[in-house]
Amino acid sequence: MARSKIRALIFDIGRVLIRVDVGRAMHELGPGVKLSPAELWAAIEKDPSWKDWQEGRISARDYHQRLTNRLGSSLPFEKFADAWNLALDPTPLQDTSLFEGLSKRYKLALLSNTDPIHVAHMEPRYEFFRFFPTRVYSCAVGMAKPDPLIYREALRACGAQAGQAVYVDDVPAYVEAAKSLGMVGVVYQSPEQLRTDLKGAGVEW
């Protein structure tokens, strides 16, 4: 793809910009629940309200109430939120200078399957957010990857056509969904590989 065509760079957050350790959160969510951290996470992902939670059809407090009732936990909401956010490592994966450089040439956007508790925690704590004026969260737009509509929403918000955008995610299936729409896809593996693949896609900074 010609370098002049790239207008937007769209990034996933978890395991691309922020390290995620679900086990750490599960340890704190677990008191009173007769499940191992791995079993607890599996139960959360399989819970009937999980999709509604990720796509914004249930409030944070209602989700807490439903989940703790189902699991038999007595954890109050504030402690639940604190424990939930322990999954997010405070040290970002990428050097902020990368986004400072990219932001001078491209529209930068975030596209993430996430929830309102994590959003409220992340935005004020990670410096790189200031370089991403466009933020498309599943819980805010009512749809989640790999639904094509959420990628189209990100493109619309960036003012870019699919062929003018690069999408970066650690989940190959989500990258394939972006590529099926005509976007350039990068499967994230490491900071060094990310820079190499961005350059290969014609991105400069």
C-alpha positions as CSV (number, residue, x, y, z in Angstrom):
1,M,0.0,0.0,0.0
2,A,1.3,3.4,-0.9
3,R,2.5,5.3,2.2
4,S,0.6,8.4,1.3
5,K,-2.7,6.5,1.6
6,I,-2.4,5.7,5.3
7,R,-4.4,8.2,7.3
8,A,-5.4,6.4,10.5
9,L,-3.8,4.0,12.9
10,I,-6.3,2.1,15.1
11,F,-5.1,0.1,18.1
12,D,-6.5,-2.4,20.5
13,I,-5.7,-1.7,24.1
14,G,-5.4,-5.0,26.2
15,R,-2.1,-6.8,25.6
16,V,-1.1,-4.3,22.9
17,L,-0.9,-1.0,24.9
18,I,-1.5,-2.4,28.4
19,R,-0.4,-5.7,29.9
20,V,-3.3,-7.7,31.2
21,D,-3.1,-10.2,34.1
22,V,-6.6,-11.6,34.6
23,G,-5.3,-14.0,37.3
24,R,-4.3,-11.1,39.6
25,A,-7.8,-9.7,39.5
26,M,-9.4,-13.1,40.0
27,H,-7.3,-13.6,43.2
28,E,-8.9,-10.5,44.7
29,L,-12.4,-11.3,43.4
30,G,-12.3,-14.8,44.7
31,P,-12.7,-14.5,48.5
32,G,-15.8,-16.5,49.5
33,V,-16.1,-18.1,46.0
34,K,-15.2,-21.8,45.9
35,L,-13.4,-21.6,42.5
36,S,-9.8,-21.3,41.5
37,P,-8.8,-18.1,39.7
38,A,-8.9,-19.9,36.4
39,E,-12.3,-21.4,37.1
40,L,-13.6,-18.0,38.2
41,W,-12.5,-16.3,35.0
42,A,-14.1,-19.1,33.0
43,A,-17.3,-18.6,34.9
44,I,-17.3,-14.9,34.3
45,E,-16.7,-15.2,30.6
46,K,-19.5,-17.8,30.3
47,D,-21.9,-15.8,32.4
48,P,-25.1,-14.9,30.5
49,S,-24.6,-11.2,31.3
50,W,-21.0,-11.1,29.9
51,K,-21.9,-9.9,26.4
52,D,-24.3,-7.3,27.8
53,W,-21.6,-6.1,30.1
54,Q,-19.1,-5.8,27.3
55,E,-21.6,-4.1,25.0
56,G,-22.9,-1.6,27.5
57,R,-26.4,-2.9,28.0
58,I,-25.9,-3.3,31.8
59,S,-24.5,-0.8,34.2
60,A,-21.4,-1.4,36.3
61,R,-23.4,-1.6,39.6
62,D,-26.0,-3.9,38.0
63,Y,-23.3,-6.2,36.6
64,H,-21.6,-6.3,40.0
65,Q,-24.8,-7.3,41.6
66,R,-25.7,-10.0,39.1
67,L,-22.2,-11.5,39.1
68,T,-21.7,-11.5,42.9
69,N,-25.1,-13.0,43.4
70,R,-24.4,-15.7,40.9
71,L,-21.0,-16.5,42.4
72,G,-22.1,-16.2,46.0
73,S,-19.7,-13.4,46.7
74,S,-20.3,-10.6,49.3
75,L,-17.6,-8.2,47.8
76,P,-19.0,-4.6,47.8
77,F,-19.0,-2.6,44.6
78,E,-16.0,-0.4,45.4
79,K,-13.8,-3.4,46.3
80,F,-15.1,-5.3,43.2
81,A,-14.1,-2.4,41.0
82,D,-10.7,-2.2,42.5
83,A,-10.2,-5.9,42.1
84,W,-11.4,-5.8,38.5
85,N,-8.9,-3.2,37.6
86,L,-6.0,-5.2,39.0
87,A,-6.0,-7.0,35.7
88,L,-4.5,-3.9,34.1
89,D,-0.8,-3.5,34.6
90,P,0.1,0.2,35.6
91,T,3.2,0.1,33.3
92,P,2.2,0.5,29.6
93,L,3.7,-1.9,27.0
94,Q,4.7,0.9,24.5
95,D,7.0,3.9,24.8
96,T,4.8,6.9,24.7
97,S,7.2,8.6,22.3
98,L,6.0,6.3,19.6
99,F,2.5,7.7,19.8
100,E,3.8,11.2,20.1
101,G,5.6,10.8,16.8
102,L,2.7,9.0,15.1
103,S,0.2,11.5,16.2
104,K,1.9,14.2,14.2
105,R,1.3,12.3,10.9
106,Y,-1.8,10.2,11.5
107,K,-5.2,10.1,13.2
108,L,-4.8,7.7,16.2
109,A,-7.7,5.7,17.5
110,L,-8.4,3.1,20.1
111,L,-10.8,0.2,19.4
112,S,-11.4,-2.1,22.4
113,N,-13.8,-4.6,23.7
114,T,-14.0,-3.3,27.3
115,D,-16.3,-2.2,30.1
116,P,-17.0,1.0,31.9
117,I,-15.0,0.1,35.0
118,H,-11.9,-0.4,33.0
119,V,-12.5,2.7,30.9
120,A,-12.9,4.9,34.0
121,H,-9.7,3.4,35.4
122,M,-7.6,3.6,32.3
123,E,-8.2,7.0,30.8
124,P,-6.8,9.2,33.6
125,R,-3.9,6.9,34.4
126,Y,-2.1,6.1,31.2
127,E,-0.3,9.0,29.5
128,F,-0.7,7.5,26.0
129,F,-4.4,8.2,26.0
130,R,-3.8,11.9,25.2
131,F,-2.5,10.9,21.8
132,F,-5.7,9.0,21.0
133,P,-8.6,11.5,20.4
134,T,-10.8,8.8,18.9
135,R,-11.8,6.1,21.3
136,V,-14.3,3.4,20.3
137,Y,-15.2,1.2,23.2
138,S,-17.6,-1.8,22.9
139,C,-19.4,-0.7,26.1
140,A,-20.1,2.7,24.6
141,V,-21.2,1.8,21.1
142,G,-23.2,-1.4,21.8
143,M,-21.2,-3.8,19.7
144,A,-18.0,-5.7,20.0
145,K,-15.2,-7.2,17.9
146,P,-15.3,-9.0,15.5
147,D,-18.6,-7.4,14.5
148,P,-17.8,-5.5,11.3
149,L,-19.9,-2.6,12.5
150,I,-17.5,-1.7,15.3
151,Y,-14.6,-1.4,12.8
152,R,-16.8,0.7,10.6
153,E,-17.6,3.0,13.5
154,A,-13.9,3.4,14.2
155,L,-13.2,4.3,10.5
156,R,-16.1,6.7,10.6
157,A,-14.8,8.4,13.7
158,C,-11.3,8.7,12.1
159,G,-12.7,10.0,8.9
160,A,-10.9,7.3,7.0
161,Q,-11.7,4.7,4.4
162,A,-10.8,1.1,5.2
163,G,-7.8,1.1,2.8
164,Q,-6.4,4.2,4.6
165,A,-6.3,2.5,8.0
166,V,-4.0,0.2,9.8
167,Y,-5.5,-2.0,12.6
168,V,-3.3,-3.5,15.4
169,D,-4.6,-6.2,17.7
170,D,-3.1,-9.2,19.6
171,V,-6.1,-11.5,18.6
172,P,-5.6,-12.8,15.1
173,A,-9.3,-13.3,14.5
174,Y,-9.9,-9.6,15.2
175,V,-7.2,-8.6,12.8
176,E,-8.7,-10.8,10.1
177,A,-12.0,-9.1,10.7
178,A,-10.4,-5.8,10.0
179,K,-8.6,-7.1,6.9
180,S,-11.8,-8.5,5.5
181,L,-13.1,-4.9,5.4
182,G,-10.0,-3.7,3.5
183,M,-7.9,-2.5,6.4
184,V,-4.2,-3.2,6.8
185,G,-3.9,-5.7,9.7
186,V,-1.0,-6.2,12.2
187,V,-1.1,-9.0,14.7
188,Y,0.8,-7.6,17.7
189,Q,3.5,-9.8,19.3
190,S,6.1,-7.4,20.7
191,P,7.1,-3.7,20.7
192,E,9.9,-4.3,18.3
193,Q,7.7,-6.3,15.9
194,L,5.0,-3.7,16.0
195,R,7.5,-1.0,14.8
196,T,8.8,-3.2,12.1
197,D,5.3,-4.1,10.8
198,L,4.1,-0.5,11.0
199,K,7.1,0.5,8.8
200,G,6.3,-2.4,6.5
201,A,2.8,-1.0,6.1
202,G,4.2,2.4,5.0
203,V,3.8,4.1,8.4
204,E,6.4,6.7,9.2
205,W,7.2,8.7,12.4
